[in-house]
Amino acid sequence: MASGGGITENEEEALTQVVIARCLNRGPIIELGTLFGHTSLLLATVKGDEQELLTVDNYSWNPFMMPADDHERFTLRCLRGVVKTSRVRIIKSDISQFQAEYQGQTPALVFIDADHQYESVKPDIEWALRIGSGVICGHDYSDQWPGVKKAVNDVLGKEIMTTESLWWTI
């Protein structure tokens, strides 16, 4: 299991295959929860060249307890290369505010990895369903994060695949 946020190599490979098989050039990819941009970098390298990646975070939490301004600055520096070259847009926002204001294209994929509480994950999944996302995917589907697991099970039931703690709709 990845520590301090981030996905494992096996999860990276599974996410890469999901994007290539089901998401290339089919609308934007929306990542809810940027943290330091590890998954953003992966998504930026495997998405279609013309596909936009929107990554949303309010920088209110990180495993190192960095102040929010430092967290944001560090993440922006980590992602500056793909922002300049790969149609990546970093959005500083509360996720519920972003969702309420989103009027873009139907996403090819919504990747959920922000707040891990049931009360946050469930509405994230429901929003992705409501806007017609081609694939809904996320991280931390495990007993360590019971809120994630319960929200995924309650909303999607058995209609998911998993690799380690990565999950996605089938």
Buried (B, 14 or more C-beta within 10 A) or exposed (E): EBEEBBBBEEBBBBBBEBBEEBBBEBBBBBBBBBBBBBBBBBBBEBBBEEBBBBBBBBBEBBEEEBEBEEBBEBBBEBBEEBBEEBBBEBBBBBBBEBBEEBEEEEBBBBBBBBBBBBEBBBBBBBBBBEBEBBBBBBBBBBEEBEBBBBBBEEBBEEEBEEBBBBBBBE
